[in-house]
């Protein structure tokens, strides 16, 4: 039975999985969602005996039904290979009273690798299936991690090119260095003078510009997205929630059917939405705990039912979460609105024009799976130090936000359900913040000197992703105003 996809904003034409992956964004500006979330057709006990790659196939085959078994297995094999520095791909590590799901063992040491290692293969396979002759231009906004992971995934992939926009002063030094040293004849990186929301809005505007699409088509190009607005990004993320639950089962940490909680540091809402999809597929989940930093627009939403981005944008030590417009929330809104596209479109329109929207009481009741929490900069630093002092485990700032929120939640609720915390980046990506939290003596030290100190402190080998950028030359130095993003793209493509 073929699973079709529809837009969150109109009752229009349904498309196949490969068409949804190719387009990235629906013609009406909405996001593609499956018409229903499929149920797992093998037991969790059976999955507990499988490898990560085998688990990926069992999950993805249910969503990407127009891919043949061979096509999908080939995409999976090419994605989850020796690029990852652990055999398990996503190891689960128990420290004190929680399990940390380490999602940062890929080529760019952030969780985005989990999906962006496979997206280029899904996309090029989709292009062949749909007889696409145009070059596919991946247009992406990043708050720090997506950009590098997408660049690494698409570098020199035939039939594609990639343009990444990032906030010039809104990412860590290591994140920026990873992007601006990226090799690949088909890669372009552009800093903008605004913040991530500006970059994301600019990218969405280009996707929705019919005139630009026409000119691009005449020149043999078409856009697609590597952001989590692309369903080809979201579905691979569902895999690691299924996988992590079955690891607890395999290890005898939980009994079959026992519920677990997931805590996810959240910016654009894609990562926690993937956990929600896993729950709907049949994974026994208690609470989905949405962890925010000081840009706590999602925490306020879960508390009040009002989504309001009219507030100060704060630059924090967890920059991948410095977001006030959480694009993927639209998929959840559509779901709790009873798959009502008009209601969803009206709310997204209100967000665009007034900066806020309010959900109904009926919709709010459907959010019972979720709870929100937030951590201040001080809380985040304290959590890094607490966990290090107690266990010797070093975590990055985003994971620390989630860990801090979890402990606050536990104190408040006495909920002793076994809990998995999504650890979304290597501490090496945020060495300055991490080492300063462990000991004030590291403040003001050079980034790369700190990395050597972090290696000594953590006992974890410096990842190749960091070693290779120490001396790599800067290959991308373009910076533009937010208003000039489209002009910059036209110039790069020679339109």
C-alpha positions as CSV (number, residue, x, y, z in Angstrom):
1,X,0.0,0.0,0.0
2,X,1.6,3.3,-1.1
3,X,1.9,6.0,1.6
4,X,1.2,9.4,0.1
5,X,2.1,12.9,1.4
6,X,0.0,16.1,1.6
7,X,0.7,19.7,2.4
8,X,-0.1,21.1,5.9
9,X,-1.7,24.1,4.3
10,X,-4.1,22.8,1.6
11,X,-6.1,19.8,0.6
12,X,-4.4,19.8,-2.7
13,X,-2.7,17.0,-4.7
14,X,-1.2,14.2,-2.8
15,X,2.4,13.3,-3.8
16,X,4.7,10.2,-3.4
17,X,7.5,10.1,-0.9
18,X,10.1,10.6,-3.6
19,X,8.2,13.7,-5.0
20,X,7.9,15.1,-1.4
21,X,11.7,14.6,-0.9
22,X,12.5,16.3,-4.2
23,X,10.3,19.3,-3.7
24,X,11.3,19.9,0.0
25,X,8.4,22.4,0.5
26,X,4.9,22.2,-0.9
27,X,3.9,24.7,-3.6
28,X,1.6,26.5,-1.1
29,X,4.5,27.0,1.4
30,X,3.3,24.2,3.6
31,X,5.3,21.2,4.8
32,X,4.7,17.7,3.5
33,X,3.3,15.2,6.0
34,X,2.3,11.5,5.5
35,X,-1.5,11.1,5.2
36,X,-1.1,8.7,8.2
37,X,1.8,7.6,10.4
38,X,2.4,4.0,9.7
39,X,2.7,1.4,12.5
40,X,5.8,-0.8,12.8
41,X,5.1,-4.2,11.2
42,X,7.8,-6.1,13.2
43,X,7.9,-6.3,16.9
44,X,10.2,-4.2,19.0
45,X,11.7,-7.4,20.4
46,X,12.7,-8.4,16.9
47,X,14.1,-5.0,16.2
48,X,16.2,-5.3,19.4
49,X,18.2,-8.0,17.6
50,X,18.9,-5.8,14.6
51,X,21.7,-3.5,13.7
52,X,21.2,0.3,13.2
53,X,21.1,-0.2,9.4
54,X,18.5,-3.0,9.7
55,X,16.4,-0.9,12.0
56,X,16.6,2.0,9.6
57,X,15.2,-0.2,6.8
58,X,12.3,-1.4,8.9
59,X,11.3,2.2,9.8
60,X,12.0,3.9,6.4
61,X,10.3,1.3,4.2
62,X,7.0,2.2,5.8
63,X,7.4,5.9,5.0
64,X,9.2,5.7,1.6
65,X,6.9,3.2,-0.1
66,X,7.7,4.1,-3.7
67,X,11.4,3.1,-3.1
68,X,12.3,-0.5,-4.0
69,X,13.9,-2.6,-1.3
70,X,17.2,-2.5,-3.2
71,X,17.0,1.3,-3.6
72,X,16.4,1.9,0.0
73,X,18.9,-0.6,1.3
74,X,21.6,0.9,-1.0
75,X,20.8,4.5,0.4
76,X,21.1,3.1,4.0
77,X,24.4,1.2,3.3
78,X,26.0,4.3,1.7
79,X,24.9,6.6,4.6
80,X,25.6,4.6,7.7
81,X,29.2,3.3,7.0
82,X,32.7,4.1,8.1
83,X,31.9,7.9,8.2
84,X,30.6,7.1,11.7
85,X,33.3,6.5,14.3
86,X,31.4,3.9,16.3
87,X,30.0,0.6,15.0
88,X,26.6,1.2,16.7
89,X,26.1,4.5,14.8
90,X,24.1,5.9,17.8
91,X,25.4,4.5,21.1
92,X,23.4,4.8,24.3
93,X,25.5,5.7,27.4
94,X,24.2,5.5,30.9
95,X,25.4,8.3,33.3
96,X,23.9,8.7,36.7
97,X,20.1,8.5,36.3
98,X,19.7,8.9,32.5
99,X,20.7,7.4,29.2
100,X,22.4,9.7,26.8
101,X,21.8,8.8,23.1
102,X,25.0,10.0,21.4
103,X,24.0,11.2,18.0
104,X,27.3,12.9,17.2
105,X,29.5,10.1,15.9
106,X,29.2,11.1,12.2
107,X,31.4,13.1,9.9
108,X,30.5,16.5,11.3
109,X,30.0,15.5,15.0
110,X,26.4,16.7,15.3
111,X,23.1,14.9,15.2
112,X,22.3,16.4,11.8
113,X,24.7,13.7,10.3
114,X,22.1,11.0,11.2
115,X,19.8,12.3,8.5
116,X,22.1,14.3,6.3
117,X,24.3,11.3,5.6
118,X,21.3,9.6,3.8
119,X,19.4,12.6,2.4
120,X,21.8,13.1,-0.7
121,X,21.2,9.4,-1.6
122,X,17.4,9.6,-1.1
123,X,17.4,12.8,-3.2
124,X,19.4,11.5,-6.1
125,X,17.4,8.3,-6.1
126,X,14.2,10.4,-6.1
127,X,15.5,12.5,-9.0
128,X,16.1,9.3,-11.1
129,X,12.7,7.9,-10.2
130,X,11.0,11.1,-11.4
131,X,13.1,11.6,-14.5
132,X,14.5,14.9,-13.3
133,X,17.0,16.4,-15.7
134,X,17.6,19.7,-13.8
135,X,20.5,20.2,-11.4
136,X,19.1,20.1,-7.9
137,X,20.2,23.2,-5.9
138,X,20.1,22.5,-2.2
139,X,19.2,25.7,-0.5
140,X,19.6,25.7,3.3
141,X,19.6,28.0,6.3
142,X,21.6,26.8,9.3
143,X,21.8,27.7,13.0
144,X,25.2,26.0,13.0
145,X,25.0,22.2,12.5
146,X,22.7,21.5,9.5
147,X,24.9,23.6,7.3
148,X,28.1,21.6,7.8
149,X,26.3,18.3,7.8
150,X,24.5,19.1,4.5
151,X,27.7,20.5,2.9
152,X,29.6,17.3,3.8
153,X,26.7,15.1,2.6
154,X,26.3,16.9,-0.8
155,X,29.9,17.8,-1.6
156,X,30.6,16.6,-5.1
157,X,27.4,14.6,-5.4
158,X,26.6,14.5,-9.1
159,X,23.6,16.4,-10.3
160,X,23.5,18.6,-7.1
161,X,24.9,21.8,-5.8
162,X,24.4,23.3,-2.3
163,X,24.2,26.9,-1.0
164,X,24.2,27.4,2.8
165,X,23.3,30.6,4.6
166,X,24.3,31.1,8.3
167,X,24.1,34.0,10.8
168,X,27.6,35.5,10.6
169,X,27.9,36.2,14.3
170,X,25.4,33.5,15.5
171,X,27.4,30.2,15.4
172,X,30.4,28.9,17.4
173,X,33.9,29.5,16.1
174,X,34.3,25.7,15.4
175,X,30.9,25.6,13.6
176,X,31.9,28.5,11.4
177,X,35.3,27.1,10.6
178,X,33.8,23.7,9.7
179,X,31.6,25.5,7.1
180,X,34.0,28.0,5.6
181,X,36.7,25.4,5.0
182,X,34.3,23.0,3.2
183,X,35.8,21.5,0.0
184,X,33.7,20.5,-3.0
185,X,33.2,22.2,-6.4
186,X,29.5,22.3,-5.9
187,X,29.5,23.9,-2.4
188,X,28.9,27.6,-1.4
189,X,28.6,29.1,2.1
190,X,27.3,32.6,2.7
191,X,27.2,34.5,6.1
192,X,24.3,36.9,6.6
193,X,24.3,40.0,8.8
194,X,21.0,38.8,10.5
195,X,20.1,35.9,12.8
196,X,19.0,32.3,12.0
197,X,15.3,33.3,11.7
198,X,16.3,35.9,9.1
199,X,18.2,33.2,7.2
200,X,15.3,30.7,7.4
201,X,12.7,33.3,6.3
202,X,14.9,34.3,3.3
203,X,15.3,30.7,2.2
204,X,11.6,30.0,2.5
205,X,10.8,33.2,0.5
206,X,13.0,31.9,-2.3
207,X,11.3,28.5,-2.2
208,X,7.9,30.3,-2.6
209,X,9.0,32.6,-5.4
210,X,7.3,31.3,-8.5
211,X,9.1,33.8,-10.8
212,X,12.5,32.7,-9.5
213,X,11.6,29.0,-10.0
214,X,10.7,29.8,-13.6
215,X,14.0,31.5,-14.3
216,X,15.9,28.7,-12.6
217,X,14.1,26.1,-14.7
218,X,15.0,27.9,-17.8
219,X,18.7,27.7,-16.7
220,X,18.4,23.9,-15.8
221,X,18.1,24.3,-12.0
222,X,15.5,23.5,-9.3
223,X,15.5,24.0,-5.6
224,X,15.3,21.4,-2.9
225,X,15.9,21.6,0.8
226,X,18.2,19.9,3.3
227,X,16.5,21.6,6.3
228,X,14.3,19.6,8.5
229,X,11.3,21.0,6.6
230,X,12.2,18.2,4.1
231,X,10.5,14.9,4.9
232,X,13.6,13.1,3.8
233,X,15.4,14.7,6.8
234,X,12.6,14.0,9.3
235,X,12.0,10.3,8.7
236,X,15.7,9.1,9.2
237,X,15.5,10.8,12.6
238,X,12.6,8.6,13.6
239,X,15.0,5.7,13.3
240,X,17.2,6.5,16.3
241,X,14.2,6.8,18.7
242,X,13.0,3.3,17.7
243,X,16.6,2.0,17.9
244,X,17.4,3.5,21.3
245,X,14.2,2.0,22.8
246,X,15.1,-1.4,21.5
247,X,18.7,-1.1,22.8
248,X,17.2,-0.7,26.4
249,X,15.1,-3.8,25.6
250,X,18.1,-5.8,24.3
251,X,20.2,-4.8,27.4
252,X,17.4,-5.9,29.8
253,X,17.1,-2.3,31.1
254,X,13.4,-2.3,30.4
255,X,10.7,-4.9,29.9
256,X,8.6,-5.2,26.7
257,X,5.9,-2.6,26.7
258,X,7.6,-0.5,29.4
259,X,7.4,3.3,28.7
260,X,10.4,5.6,28.4
261,X,10.6,9.3,28.4
262,X,12.6,11.2,25.7
263,X,14.2,14.6,26.4
264,X,15.2,16.6,23.3
265,X,17.0,19.9,23.1
266,X,14.8,21.8,20.7
267,X,15.1,24.6,18.2
268,X,13.4,24.0,14.9
269,X,11.2,21.2,16.4
270,X,12.2,18.5,13.9
271,X,14.1,16.3,16.3
272,X,11.4,16.0,18.9
273,X,8.7,15.7,16.2
274,X,10.6,12.6,15.0
275,X,10.3,11.2,18.6
276,X,6.5,11.9,18.4
277,X,6.4,10.0,15.1
278,X,8.2,7.1,16.7
279,X,5.6,7.0,19.5
280,X,2.8,7.0,16.9
281,X,4.5,4.1,15.1
282,X,4.2,2.0,18.3
283,X,7.2,2.8,20.5
284,X,6.0,3.0,24.2
285,X,6.7,6.6,25.1
286,X,5.6,8.3,28.3
287,X,6.6,12.0,28.0
288,X,8.3,13.9,25.3
289,X,10.2,16.6,27.2
290,X,10.9,19.6,25.0
291,X,14.0,21.4,26.3
292,X,14.6,25.1,25.4
293,X,17.4,27.5,26.1
294,X,16.7,31.2,26.9
295,X,14.9,31.5,23.5
296,X,12.0,29.7,25.2
297,X,9.3,30.3,22.6
298,X,8.4,26.5,22.6
299,X,8.4,26.3,26.4
300,X,5.9,29.2,26.5
301,X,3.8,27.6,23.8
302,X,3.4,24.3,25.7
303,X,2.6,26.3,28.9
304,X,0.0,28.7,27.4
305,X,-1.1,27.4,23.9
306,X,0.2,30.7,22.5
307,X,3.1,30.7,20.0
308,X,4.6,34.2,20.1
309,X,7.9,35.1,18.4
310,X,7.6,38.8,19.3
311,X,10.4,38.8,21.8
312,X,14.1,39.5,22.0
313,X,16.4,37.1,20.1
314,X,19.1,35.9,22.5
315,X,22.5,34.6,21.4
316,X,23.4,31.7,23.8
317,X,26.1,29.1,24.2
318,X,23.7,26.6,22.5
319,X,23.4,28.4,19.2
320,X,21.6,25.6,17.3
321,X,18.6,26.3,19.5
322,X,18.7,30.1,19.0
323,X,15.5,30.0,17.0
324,X,12.2,31.9,17.4
325,X,10.3,30.4,14.4
326,X,10.2,26.6,14.9
327,X,9.3,25.5,11.4
328,X,8.5,21.9,12.2
329,X,5.9,22.8,14.8
330,X,3.6,23.3,11.8
331,X,3.5,19.5,11.3
332,X,2.3,19.0,14.9
333,X,-0.2,21.9,14.6
334,X,-1.7,20.2,11.5
335,X,-2.0,17.0,13.4
336,X,-3.6,18.4,16.6
337,X,-5.9,20.5,14.4
338,X,-7.4,17.2,13.1
339,X,-5.4,17.4,9.8
340,X,-7.3,20.6,9.1
341,X,-5.2,22.4,6.4
342,X,-7.2,25.6,6.4
343,X,-6.9,26.0,10.2
344,X,-3.1,25.4,10.0
345,X,-2.7,27.8,7.0
346,X,-4.6,30.5,9.0
347,X,-2.3,30.1,12.0
348,X,0.9,30.2,9.9
349,X,-0.5,33.3,8.2
350,X,-1.1,34.9,11.6
351,X,2.5,34.0,12.6
352,X,3.8,35.7,9.4
353,X,1.7,38.8,9.8
354,X,1.4,39.3,13.6
355,X,4.2,37.1,14.9
356,X,1.9,34.9,16.9
357,X,-1.1,32.5,17.0
358,X,-3.2,30.7,19.6
359,X,-4.3,27.1,19.5
360,X,-7.8,26.1,20.7
361,X,-8.5,24.3,24.0
362,X,-9.4,21.2,22.1
363,X,-6.0,21.3,20.3
364,X,-4.2,21.9,23.6
365,X,-5.7,18.7,25.0
366,X,-4.0,16.8,22.2
367,X,-0.5,18.0,23.4
368,X,-0.7,15.7,26.5
369,X,2.3,13.7,25.2
370,X,4.5,16.8,25.5
371,X,5.9,18.9,28.3
372,X,8.3,21.8,28.1
373,X,11.2,23.1,30.2
374,X,14.0,25.6,29.7
375,X,17.5,26.2,31.1
376,X,19.2,29.5,31.5
377,X,22.9,30.0,30.5
378,X,23.8,29.6,34.2
379,X,21.8,26.4,34.4
380,X,23.5,25.0,31.3
381,X,27.0,25.7,32.6
382,X,26.2,24.3,36.0
383,X,24.8,21.1,34.4
384,X,28.0,20.5,32.4
385,X,30.0,20.9,35.6
386,X,27.7,18.7,37.8
387,X,27.7,15.8,35.4
388,X,31.4,16.0,34.8
389,X,32.2,16.2,38.6
390,X,29.8,13.3,39.4
391,X,30.6,11.0,36.4
392,X,33.6,12.3,34.4
393,X,31.3,12.6,31.4
394,X,31.7,15.7,29.3
395,X,28.6,16.9,27.3
396,X,28.1,19.8,24.9
397,X,25.9,22.8,25.7
398,X,22.8,21.6,23.9
399,X,22.8,18.2,25.6
400,X,23.3,20.2,28.9
401,X,20.2,22.2,28.3
402,X,18.3,18.9,27.9
403,X,20.0,17.3,30.9
404,X,19.2,20.4,33.1
405,X,15.6,20.5,32.0
406,X,15.2,16.7,32.7
407,X,16.5,17.1,36.3
408,X,14.2,20.1,36.9
409,X,11.3,18.0,35.5
410,X,12.2,15.0,37.7
411,X,12.3,17.1,40.9
412,X,9.0,18.7,40.1
413,X,7.1,15.5,39.1
414,X,9.0,12.6,40.8
415,X,8.5,10.8,37.5
416,X,11.0,7.9,37.7
417,X,10.3,6.5,34.2
418,X,13.6,5.5,32.5
419,X,14.7,8.5,30.4
420,X,16.7,8.9,27.2
421,X,18.3,12.3,26.6
422,X,19.1,13.1,23.0
423,X,22.8,14.2,23.0
424,X,22.9,16.2,19.8
425,X,26.5,17.4,19.5
426,X,30.1,16.6,20.5
427,X,31.5,18.8,23.3
428,X,34.4,19.4,20.8
429,X,32.0,21.6,18.8
430,X,31.6,24.0,21.7
431,X,34.9,23.7,23.5
432,X,35.0,27.3,24.8
433,X,31.6,27.1,26.6
434,X,32.2,23.5,27.8
435,X,35.6,24.0,29.3
436,X,34.7,27.4,30.8
437,X,31.8,25.6,32.6
438,X,34.1,22.9,33.9
439,X,36.7,25.4,35.2
440,X,36.8,29.2,35.0
441,X,40.6,29.1,34.3
442,X,39.9,28.1,30.7
443,X,38.0,31.4,30.0
444,X,39.6,33.5,27.2
445,X,41.7,30.6,25.9
446,X,42.2,30.0,22.1
447,X,39.6,27.6,20.7
448,X,42.1,25.1,19.4
449,X,44.2,25.2,22.6
450,X,41.0,24.4,24.5
451,X,40.3,21.4,22.3
452,X,43.6,19.9,23.4
453,X,42.6,20.6,27.0
454,X,39.2,19.0,26.4
455,X,40.9,15.9,25.1
456,X,42.9,15.6,28.3
457,X,39.9,16.3,30.5
458,X,37.4,14.0,28.8
459,X,39.8,11.2,27.7
460,X,37.9,11.2,24.4
461,X,40.1,11.3,21.2
462,X,39.8,14.6,19.2
463,X,37.4,13.8,16.3
464,X,38.7,14.0,12.8
465,X,36.1,16.7,12.0
466,X,38.0,19.0,14.4
467,X,41.5,18.0,13.6
468,X,41.1,18.5,9.9
469,X,39.9,22.2,10.2
470,X,42.8,23.4,12.4
471,X,45.0,24.2,9.4
472,X,42.4,24.0,6.6
473,X,42.3,27.2,4.3
474,X,39.1,29.3,4.3
475,X,37.4,28.7,1.0
476,X,34.2,30.6,1.5
477,X,34.2,34.2,2.7
478,X,31.0,35.7,1.2
479,X,28.8,37.8,3.5
480,X,25.6,39.5,2.5
481,X,22.7,41.5,4.0
482,X,19.6,39.5,4.7
483,X,17.7,41.5,2.0
484,X,20.3,40.4,-0.6
485,X,20.1,36.7,-0.2
486,X,18.2,36.1,-3.4
487,X,20.6,38.4,-5.4
488,X,23.5,36.3,-3.9
489,X,21.9,33.0,-5.1
490,X,21.2,34.5,-8.6
491,X,24.9,35.5,-8.8
492,X,26.2,32.1,-7.7
493,X,24.0,30.3,-10.2
494,X,24.7,32.8,-13.0
495,X,21.0,33.6,-13.6
